[in-house]
Amino acid sequence: MKVSYHKEYSHALQRDMEFKVYGHSGKPVLAFPTSCGRFFQFEDNGMVEVLSDFINEGKIQLWACDGIDEETFFSADPDIYARMNRQNQYDDYISNELIPSILNESKWNNQGDDQKLWITGCSMGAFHSANIYFRHPHHFDGLLALSGVYSTKYFFGEEMNEKIYFHSPLHYLRGLNDESYLEAFRNSRLVICTGQGAFEDEMIADTHELKQVLEQKSIPARVDFWGDDVNHDWNWWRKQLRYYVSGWM
């Protein structure tokens, strides 16, 4: 398997950001780490290995990005405005710096094909992947979110301002009526999945609520609730990732 490590300066964040790329060609897949995780977390927890045949065969190319949760949602800074301003900068990094690099690389690796991305993550990574997807759907045609929450109430309680609102999918999706966005959602593959075992209670609640919002907006999505033995942990996320990506191949 071709694996490359990258460390590049982000103008949006004004610091270096790291990521790894797995594979030489294929459908580009952007993966986010869990809460306060790093770009190497997907590999360290076997998520790259369960997709290795698809990667080696040139069917997908996986990009594992870095996060800055310790500066935003999990920061101890009492200044929520500053924390969300930093989250906006992270969004700018992902959408205007990293994703264009992925698309440019994909264009060269796939003989000029103009591809869209799949985006995925587990736990907090599911929150990030869903939030980036719903804010920038023109970049994507597939979302796979595993065991995520989709509201900022778990980080800020009932606190709400404009900056928080537009990073809380369960809030801004309800008020979204832009047909260009809705049409992009309807033309994508959306999978929202959670287990029903240990440490999944908040994820179950938000997944049910997201399902209702998507149905109200006539956005097709596969929303799955795995069994009550399916815990909030990597051994299940490996199985889920393999299962759903296999179905998309």
LODRENGU-748505 format. One line per 3 residues: number of its first residue (from 1); for each residue x, y, z of N, C-alpha, C. Coordinates in Angstrom, 1 decimal, decimal comma. Example, Ala and Ser with C-alpha at 12.3 -4.5 7.8 and 13.67 -1.06 7.14 Angstrom:
<pts>
1) 13,2:-5,7:7,8:12,3:-4,5:7,8:13,2:-3,3:7,8 | 12,8:-2,2:7,1:13,7:-1,1:7,1:12,9:0,0:7,9
</pts>
This chain:
<pts>
1) 0,8:-1,2:0,0:0,0:0,0:0,0:0,9:1,3:0,0 | 0,6:2,2:-0,9:1,3:3,4:-0,9:0,7:4,3:0,3 | 1,7:4,8:1,1:1,3:5,6:2,3:2,2:6,8:2,2
4) 1,6:8,0:2,4:2,4:9,2:2,4:2,0:10,1:3,6 | 3,0:10,7:4,2:2,8:11,6:5,3:3,0:13,1:4,8 | 2,1:14,0:5,3:2,2:15,4:4,8:2,1:16,3:6,1
7) 2,9:17,3:6,0:2,8:18,4:7,0:2,9:19,7:6,2 | 1,7:20,4:6,2:1,6:21,6:5,4:1,1:22,8:6,2 | 1,6:24,0:5,9:1,1:25,2:6,6:-0,3:25,5:6,2
10) -1,2:25,8:7,2:-2,5:26,3:6,9:-2,6:27,8:7,1 | -3,0:28,5:6,1:-3,1:29,9:6,2:-4,4:30,2:7,1 | -5,4:29,4:7,0:-6,6:29,6:7,8:-6,3:29,5:9,3
13) -5,5:28,5:9,6:-5,2:28,2:11,1:-3,9:28,9:11,5 | -3,1:29,3:10,6:-1,8:29,9:10,9:-0,9:29,0:11,7 | -0,9:27,7:11,2:0,0:26,7:11,8:0,1:25,5:10,9
16) 1,0:24,7:11,1:1,2:23,5:10,3:0,1:22,5:10,7 | -0,4:21,8:9,7:-1,4:20,7:9,9:-0,9:19,5:9,2 | -1,1:18,3:9,8:-0,6:17,0:9,3:-1,8:16,2:8,8
19) -1,4:15,3:7,9:-2,4:14,3:7,4:-1,6:13,2:6,7 | -2,3:12,0:6,6:-1,7:10,9:5,9:-2,7:10,5:4,7 | -2,1:10,0:3,7:-2,8:9,5:2,5:-2,5:8,0:2,3
22) -3,5:7,2:2,1:-3,3:5,8:1,9:-3,9:5,4:0,5 | -3,0:4,9:-0,3:-3,5:4,5:-1,6:-3,0:5,4:-2,8 | -3,0:4,8:-4,0:-2,5:5,5:-5,1:-3,5:6,1:-6,1
25) -4,8:5,7:-6,0:-5,8:6,2:-6,8:-7,2:5,7:-6,3 | -8,2:6,2:-6,9:-9,6:5,7:-6,6:-10,4:6,8:-5,9 | -11,6:6,5:-5,5:-12,5:7,4:-4,9:-11,9:8,0:-3,7
28) -11,8:9,4:-3,6:-11,2:10,0:-2,4:-12,1:10,0:-1,2 | -11,6:9,5:-0,1:-12,4:9,4:1,1:-11,7:10,2:2,2 | -12,4:11,2:2,8:-11,8:12,0:3,9:-12,3:11,5:5,2
31) -11,4:11,2:6,1:-11,7:10,6:7,4:-11,2:11,5:8,6 | -12,1:11,8:9,5:-11,9:12,6:10,7:-11,6:11,7:11,9 | -10,7:12,2:12,8:-10,5:11,5:14,1:-11,6:11,7:15,1
34) -11,6:10,9:16,2:-12,5:11,1:17,3:-12,0:12,3:18,1 | -12,7:12,6:19,2:-12,5:13,8:20,0:-11,0:13,9:20,4 | -10,4:15,0:20,1:-9,0:15,4:20,4:-8,1:14,3:19,8
37) -8,5:13,6:18,8:-7,7:12,6:18,1:-6,8:13,2:17,1 | -5,9:12,4:16,5:-4,9:12,9:15,6:-5,1:12,2:14,2 | -4,3:12,6:13,3:-4,5:12,1:11,9:-4,1:10,6:11,8
40) -3,2:10,1:12,8:-2,8:8,7:12,7:-3,8:7,7:13,4 | -4,9:8,3:14,0:-5,8:7,5:14,8:-6,5:6,4:13,9 | -6,9:6,7:12,7:-7,6:5,8:11,9:-6,7:4,5:11,6
43) -5,4:4,8:11,3:-4,5:3,7:11,1:-4,2:2,9:12,4 | -4,0:3,6:13,5:-3,7:2,9:14,7:-4,8:2,0:15,2 | -6,0:2,3:14,8:-7,2:1,6:15,3:-7,7:0,6:14,3
46) -7,0:0,3:13,3:-7,3:-0,7:12,3:-8,3:-0,3:11,2 | -8,7:0,9:11,1:-9,6:1,4:10,1:-9,1:1,3:8,7 | -7,8:1,6:8,6:-7,1:1,5:7,3:-7,0:0,1:6,9
49) -6,7:-0,8:7,8:-6,5:-2,2:7,5:-7,8:-2,8:7,0 | -9,0:-2,5:7,5:-10,2:-3,1:7,1:-10,6:-2,6:5,6 | -10,0:-1,6:5,2:-10,2:-1,1:3,8:-9,0:-1,4:2,9
52) -8,1:-2,1:3,4:-6,8:-2,3:2,6:-7,0:-2,9:1,2 | -7,9:-3,8:1,1:-8,1:-4,4:-0,3:-8,6:-3,4:-1,3 | -9,5:-2,5:-0,8:-10,0:-1,5:-1,7:-8,9:-0,4:-2,0
55) -8,1:-0,2:-1,0:-7,0:0,8:-1,2:-6,0:0,2:-2,1 | -5,6:-1,0:-1,9:-4,5:-1,6:-2,7:-5,0:-1,8:-4,2 | -6,3:-2,0:-4,4:-6,8:-2,2:-5,7:-7,1:-0,9:-6,4
58) -6,8:0,2:-5,8:-7,0:1,5:-6,4:-8,5:1,9:-6,5 | -9,3:1,3:-5,7:-10,7:1,7:-5,7:-11,0:2,9:-4,8 | -10,3:3,1:-3,7:-10,4:4,3:-2,9:-9,0:4,8:-2,5
61) -9,0:6,0:-2,2:-7,8:6,7:-1,7:-8,2:7,4:-0,4 | -7,6:7,0:0,7:-8,1:7,5:2,0:-7,2:8,6:2,5 | -7,8:9,7:2,9:-7,1:10,8:3,5:-7,5:11,0:5,0
64) -6,6:10,8:5,9:-6,9:10,9:7,3:-6,3:12,3:7,8 | -7,3:13,2:8,2:-6,9:14,5:8,5:-6,7:14,7:10,0 | -6,2:15,8:10,4:-5,9:16,1:11,8:-7,1:17,0:12,4
67) -7,3:17,0:13,7:-8,3:17,8:14,3:-7,7:18,8:15,3 | -8,6:19,7:15,7:-8,1:20,7:16,7:-9,2:20,9:17,8 | -9,8:19,8:18,2:-10,9:19,8:19,2:-10,5:20,4:20,5
70) -9,2:20,2:20,8:-8,7:20,8:22,1:-8,7:22,3:22,1 | -8,8:22,9:20,9:-8,9:24,4:20,8:-10,3:24,9:20,6 | -11,3:24,0:20,4:-12,6:24,4:20,0:-13,7:23,7:21,0
73) -14,2:22,6:20,6:-15,3:22,0:21,4:-14,9:21,5:22,7 | -13,6:21,1:22,9:-13,1:20,5:24,1:-12,2:21,4:24,8 | -12,1:22,7:24,4:-11,2:23,7:25,1:-11,8:24,0:26,4
76) -10,9:24,4:27,4:-11,3:24,9:28,7:-11,5:26,4:28,7 | -11,2:27,0:27,6:-11,4:28,5:27,5:-12,9:28,8:27,7 | -13,2:29,7:28,7:-14,6:30,1:28,9:-15,1:31,0:27,8
79) -14,3:31,5:26,9:-14,7:32,4:25,8:-15,2:31,5:24,6 | -16,5:31,2:24,7:-17,1:30,4:23,6:-17,0:31,0:22,2 | -17,1:32,4:22,2:-17,0:33,1:20,9:-15,6:32,8:20,3
82) -14,6:32,9:21,1:-13,2:32,6:20,6:-13,1:31,2:20,1 | -13,7:30,3:20,8:-13,6:28,8:20,5:-14,3:28,6:19,2 | -15,4:29,2:19,0:-16,2:29,0:17,7:-15,5:29,7:16,6
85) -14,9:30,8:16,8:-14,1:31,5:15,8:-13,0:30,6:15,3 | -12,4:29,9:16,2:-11,3:28,9:15,9:-11,9:27,8:15,0 | -13,2:27,3:15,4:-13,8:26,3:14,6:-14,1:26,7:13,2
88) -14,5:28,0:13,1:-14,7:28,5:11,7:-13,4:28,5:10,9 | -12,3:28,8:11,6:-11,0:28,7:10,9:-10,7:27,3:10,5 | -11,0:26,3:11,3:-10,8:24,9:11,0:-11,7:24,5:9,8
91) -12,9:25,0:9,8:-13,8:24,7:8,7:-13,2:25,3:7,4 | -12,6:26,5:7,5:-12,0:27,1:6,3:-10,8:26,3:5,9 | -10,0:25,8:6,8:-8,9:24,9:6,4:-9,3:23,7:5,7
94) -10,4:23,0:6,2:-10,8:21,8:5,6:-11,4:22,1:4,2 | -12,3:23,0:4,1:-13,1:23,3:2,9:-12,3:24,0:1,8 | -11,4:24,9:2,2:-10,7:25,7:1,2:-9,3:25,4:1,0
97) -8,7:24,6:1,9:-7,3:24,2:1,7:-7,1:22,7:1,5 | -7,6:21,9:2,4:-7,4:20,4:2,3:-8,2:19,8:1,2 | -9,5:20,1:1,2:-10,3:19,5:0,1:-9,9:19,8:-1,3
100) -9,6:21,1:-1,6:-9,1:21,4:-2,9:-7,8:20,6:-3,3 | -6,9:20,3:-2,3:-5,7:19,5:-2,5:-6,1:18,1:-2,8 | -7,1:17,6:-2,1:-7,6:16,2:-2,3:-8,2:16,1:-3,7
103) -9,0:17,0:-4,1:-9,6:17,0:-5,4:-8,6:17,1:-6,5 | -7,6:18,0:-6,3:-6,5:18,1:-7,3:-5,7:16,8:-7,5 | -5,4:16,2:-6,4:-4,7:14,9:-6,4:-5,5:13,8:-7,1
106) -6,8:13,8:-6,7:-7,7:12,8:-7,3:-7,8:13,0:-8,8 | -7,8:14,2:-9,3:-7,9:14,5:-10,7:-6,7:13,9:-11,5 | -5,6:14,1:-10,9:-4,4:13,5:-11,6:-4,3:12,0:-11,5
109) -4,7:11,5:-10,3:-4,6:10,0:-10,1:-5,7:9,2:-10,8 | -6,7:9,9:-11,3:-7,9:9,2:-11,9:-8,1:9,7:-13,4 | -7,0:10,0:-14,1:-7,0:10,3:-15,5:-8,0:11,5:-15,8
112) -7,9:12,5:-15,0:-8,7:13,7:-15,3:-10,1:13,7:-14,8 | -10,5:12,6:-14,1:-11,9:12,6:-13,6:-12,1:13,7:-12,6 | -13,2:14,4:-12,7:-13,5:15,4:-11,7:-14,4:14,7:-10,6
115) -13,8:14,2:-9,6:-14,5:13,4:-8,6:-14,9:14,3:-7,4 | -16,0:13,8:-6,8:-16,4:14,3:-5,5:-15,9:13,3:-4,4 | -16,0:13,7:-3,2:-15,4:12,9:-2,1:-16,5:12,2:-1,3
118) -16,1:11,1:-0,7:-16,9:10,6:0,5:-16,2:11,1:1,7 | -17,0:11,2:2,8:-16,5:11,8:4,0:-17,0:10,9:5,2 | -16,2:10,7:6,2:-16,5:9,7:7,2:-15,9:10,1:8,5
121) -16,4:9,5:9,6:-15,7:9,6:10,9:-16,6:8,9:11,9 | -16,0:8,6:13,1:-16,6:7,9:14,2:-16,7:8,8:15,4 | -17,8:8,8:16,2:-17,9:9,6:17,4:-17,8:11,0:17,1
124) -16,8:11,8:17,6:-16,7:13,2:17,3:-16,3:13,3:15,8 | -15,6:12,3:15,3:-15,4:12,4:13,8:-16,6:12,3:13,0 | -17,7:11,6:13,5:-19,0:11,6:12,8:-19,6:13,0:12,9
127) -19,5:13,7:14,0:-20,0:15,0:14,1:-19,3:15,9:13,1 | -18,0:15,9:13,0:-17,2:16,7:12,1:-17,5:16,4:10,6 | -17,6:15,1:10,3:-17,9:14,7:8,9:-19,3:15,1:8,5
130) -20,3:15,0:9,4:-21,6:15,4:9,1:-21,7:16,9:9,0 | -21,0:17,6:9,9:-21,1:19,1:9,9:-20,4:19,7:8,6 | -19,2:19,1:8,2:-18,6:19,6:7,0:-19,4:19,2:5,8
133) -20,0:18,0:5,8:-20,8:17,6:4,6:-22,0:18,5:4,5 | -22,8:18,8:5,5:-24,0:19,6:5,4:-23,7:21,0:5,1 | -22,5:21,5:5,6:-22,1:22,9:5,3:-21,6:23,1:3,9
136) -21,0:22,0:3,3:-20,3:22,1:2,0:-20,7:20,9:1,1 | -21,9:20,7:0,8:-22,3:19,5:0,1:-21,8:19,4:-1,3 | -21,5:20,5:-1,9:-21,0:20,5:-3,3:-19,7:19,7:-3,5
139) -19,0:19,5:-2,4:-17,7:18,8:-2,5:-17,9:17,3:-2,4 | -19,1:16,8:-2,0:-19,3:15,4:-1,7:-20,4:14,7:-2,4 | -20,3:13,4:-2,4:-21,5:12,6:-2,8:-21,7:11,4:-1,9
142) -21,1:11,4:-0,8:-21,3:10,3:0,2:-20,9:10,7:1,6 | -21,7:10,4:2,6:-21,4:10,6:4,0:-21,7:9,4:4,8 | -20,7:8,9:5,6:-20,8:7,8:6,4:-20,4:8,2:7,8
145) -21,5:8,5:8,7:-21,3:9,0:10,0:-21,6:7,9:11,0 | -20,6:7,5:11,9:-20,8:6,4:12,8:-20,8:6,9:14,2 | -21,8:6,6:15,0:-21,9:6,9:16,4:-21,6:8,4:16,7
148) -22,3:9,3:16,0:-22,1:10,7:16,3:-23,2:11,4:17,0 | -22,9:12,5:17,6:-23,9:13,5:18,0:-23,9:14,6:17,0 | -25,0:15,3:16,9:-25,2:16,2:15,8:-25,7:17,6:16,3
151) -25,5:17,8:17,6:-26,0:19,1:18,2:-24,9:19,6:19,1 | -24,7:20,9:19,2:-23,7:21,5:20,1:-24,1:21,5:21,5 | -25,3:21,1:21,9:-25,8:21,1:23,3:-24,8:20,3:24,1
154) -24,2:19,3:23,6:-23,3:18,4:24,4:-22,0:19,2:24,8 | -21,7:20,3:24,1:-20,5:21,0:24,3:-20,8:22,4:25,0 | -21,9:23,0:24,7:-22,2:24,3:25,2:-23,6:24,4:25,9
157) -24,2:23,3:26,1:-25,5:23,4:26,8:-26,5:24,1:26,0 | -27,3:25,0:26,6:-28,3:25,7:25,9:-27,8:27,0:25,2 | -26,5:27,3:25,4:-25,9:28,5:24,8:-26,0:28,4:23,3
160) -26,5:29,5:22,7:-26,6:29,6:21,3:-26,4:31,0:20,8 | -25,5:31,1:19,8:-25,4:32,3:19,0:-25,2:31,9:17,6 | -25,0:32,9:16,7:-24,9:32,6:15,3:-23,7:31,6:15,0
163) -22,6:31,8:15,6:-21,4:31,0:15,3:-21,7:29,5:15,8 | -22,3:29,4:16,9:-22,7:28,0:17,4:-23,7:27,4:16,5 | -24,8:28,2:16,2:-25,9:27,7:15,4:-25,4:27,0:14,1
166) -24,5:27,7:13,4:-24,1:27,2:12,1:-23,0:26,1:12,2 | -22,8:25,6:13,4:-22,0:24,4:13,5:-22,8:23,3:14,3 | -24,1:23,5:14,4:-24,9:22,5:15,0:-26,0:22,0:14,0
169) -25,6:20,9:13,3:-26,5:20,4:12,2:-27,9:20,2:12,6 | -28,3:19,8:13,8:-29,7:19,6:14,1:-30,4:20,9:14,3 | -29,7:22,0:14,4:-30,3:23,3:14,4:-30,4:23,9:13,0
172) -29,2:24,0:12,3:-29,3:24,7:11,0:-30,0:23,9:9,9 | -30,0:22,6:10,0:-30,7:21,9:9,0:-32,2:22,1:9,0 | -32,8:22,3:10,2:-34,2:22,6:10,3:-34,6:23,8:9,6
175) -33,7:24,8:9,6:-34,0:26,1:9,0:-33,5:26,2:7,6 | -33,0:25,2:7,0:-32,4:25,2:5,7:-33,4:25,0:4,6 | -33,6:25,9:3,7:-34,5:25,8:2,6:-33,9:26,1:1,3
178) -32,6:26,2:1,2:-31,9:26,5:0,0:-31,9:25,2:-0,9 | -32,6:25,3:-2,0:-32,8:24,1:-2,9:-31,5:23,6:-3,5 | -30,5:24,4:-3,7:-29,3:23,9:-4,2:-28,6:23,0:-3,2
181) -28,7:23,3:-1,9:-28,2:22,5:-0,8:-29,0:21,2:-0,7 | -30,3:21,3:-0,7:-31,2:20,2:-0,5:-31,1:19,2:-1,7 | -30,9:19,7:-2,9:-30,7:18,9:-4,1:-29,4:18,1:-4,0
184) -28,4:18,8:-3,5:-27,1:18,1:-3,3:-27,2:17,0:-2,3 | -27,9:17,2:-1,2:-28,1:16,2:-0,2:-28,8:15,0:-0,9 | -29,8:15,3:-1,7:-30,7:14,2:-2,2:-29,9:13,4:-3,3
187) -28,9:14,0:-3,8:-28,1:13,3:-4,8:-26,8:12,6:-4,2 | -26,8:12,5:-2,9:-25,7:11,8:-2,2:-26,1:10,6:-1,6 | -25,1:9,7:-1,3:-25,4:8,6:-0,4:-25,2:9,0:1,0
190) -26,2:8,9:1,8:-26,1:9,3:3,3:-26,3:8,0:4,1 | -25,4:7,7:5,0:-25,5:6,6:6,0:-25,2:7,2:7,3 | -26,2:7,1:8,2:-26,0:7,5:9,6:-26,3:6,3:10,4
193) -25,3:5,9:11,2:-25,4:4,6:11,9:-24,9:4,8:13,4 | -25,6:4,1:14,3:-25,1:4,0:15,7:-25,4:2,7:16,2 | -24,6:2,2:17,2:-25,0:1,1:18,0:-26,0:1,4:19,0
196) -26,5:0,4:19,8:-27,4:0,6:20,9:-26,9:0,0:22,2 | -25,6:-0,1:22,2:-25,0:-0,7:23,4:-24,4:0,4:24,3 | -23,3:0,0:25,0:-22,8:0,9:26,0:-22,3:2,2:25,4
199) -22,5:3,3:26,1:-22,0:4,7:25,8:-22,6:5,2:24,5 | -23,7:4,7:24,1:-24,3:5,2:22,8:-25,6:6,0:23,0 | -26,0:6,2:24,3:-27,3:6,9:24,5:-27,5:8,2:23,8
202) -26,5:9,1:23,9:-26,6:10,4:23,3:-26,6:10,3:21,8 | -25,8:9,3:21,3:-25,8:9,1:19,8:-27,1:8,6:19,3 | -27,7:7,7:20,0:-29,0:7,1:19,6:-30,0:8,3:19,5
205) -30,1:9,1:20,6:-31,0:10,2:20,6:-30,8:11,2:19,4 | -29,6:11,6:19,1:-29,3:12,5:18,0:-29,5:11,8:16,7 | -29,2:10,5:16,6:-29,5:9,9:15,3:-30,9:9,8:15,0
208) -31,8:9,5:16,0:-33,2:9,5:15,8:-33,7:10,9:15,3 | -33,2:12,0:16,0:-33,6:13,3:15,6:-33,1:13,7:14,2 | -31,9:13,3:13,9:-31,4:13,6:12,5:-32,2:12,9:11,5
211) -32,6:11,7:11,8:-33,5:10,9:10,9:-34,8:11,7:10,6 | -35,4:12,2:11,6:-36,6:13,0:11,5:-36,4:14,2:10,7 | -35,3:14,9:10,9:-35,0:16,2:10,1:-34,9:15,8:8,6
214) -34,1:14,8:8,4:-33,9:14,4:7,0:-35,2:14,0:6,3 | -36,0:13,3:7,0:-37,3:12,9:6,4:-38,2:14,1:6,2 | -38,2:15,1:7,1:-39,0:16,3:6,9:-38,5:17,1:5,7
217) -37,2:17,0:5,3:-36,7:17,7:4,2:-36,7:16,8:2,9 | -37,3:15,6:3,0:-37,3:14,7:1,9:-35,9:14,4:1,3 | -35,0:14,2:2,3:-33,6:13,8:1,9:-33,5:12,3:2,2
220) -33,3:11,5:1,2:-33,1:10,1:1,4:-31,8:9,8:2,2 | -31,9:8,9:3,2:-30,8:8,5:3,9:-31,0:7,1:4,5 | -29,9:6,4:4,7:-30,0:5,1:5,4:-29,6:5,4:6,8
223) -30,5:5,2:7,7:-30,2:5,4:9,2:-30,4:4,1:9,9 | -29,3:3,6:10,4:-29,3:2,2:11,0:-29,0:2,3:12,5 | -29,7:1,4:13,2:-29,4:1,3:14,6:-29,0:-0,2:14,9
226) -27,7:-0,4:15,1:-27,2:-1,8:15,3:-27,6:-2,2:16,7 | -27,3:-3,5:17,0:-27,9:-4,1:18,2:-27,5:-3,5:19,6 | -28,1:-4,0:20,6:-27,8:-3,5:22,0:-26,5:-4,1:22,5
229) -25,9:-4,9:21,8:-24,5:-5,3:22,1:-23,4:-4,5:21,4 | -23,9:-3,6:20,6:-22,9:-2,8:19,7:-22,5:-1,5:20,5 | -21,3:-1,5:21,1:-20,9:-0,5:21,9:-20,2:0,6:21,1
232) -19,9:1,7:21,8:-19,3:2,9:21,3:-17,8:2,7:21,3 | -17,3:1,9:20,3:-15,9:1,5:20,3:-15,4:1,1:19,0 | -14,1:1,0:18,8:-13,4:0,8:17,5:-13,7:-0,6:16,9
235) -13,9:-1,6:17,8:-14,2:-2,9:17,2:-15,4:-3,0:16,4 | -16,4:-2,2:16,8:-17,7:-2,1:16,0:-17,5:-1,1:14,9 | -16,8:0,0:15,1:-16,7:0,9:14,0:-15,9:0,3:12,8
238) -14,9:-0,6:13,1:-14,3:-1,3:12,0:-15,2:-2,1:11,2 | -16,1:-2,8:11,9:-17,1:-3,7:11,2:-18,1:-2,8:10,4 | -18,5:-1,7:11,0:-19,5:-0,8:10,3:-18,8:-0,2:9,0
241) -17,6:0,3:9,2:-16,9:0,9:8,1:-16,8:0,0:6,9 | -16,3:-1,2:7,2:-16,1:-2,2:6,2:-17,5:-2,6:5,5 | -18,5:-2,7:6,3:-19,8:-3,1:5,8:-20,4:-2,1:4,8
244) -20,4:-0,8:5,2:-21,0:0,2:4,4:-20,1:0,6:3,2 | -18,8:0,7:3,4:-18,0:1,0:2,2:-18,1:-0,2:1,2 | -18,1:-1,4:1,6:-18,3:-2,6:0,7:-19,6:-2,4:-0,1
247) -20,6:-1,9:0,6:-21,9:-1,8:-0,1:-21,9:-0,6:-1,2 | -20,9:0,3:-1,0:-20,8:1,4:-2,0:-19,9:1,1:-3,1 | -19,1:0,0:-3,0:-18,2:-0,3:-4,1:-18,9:-0,9:-5,3
</pts>
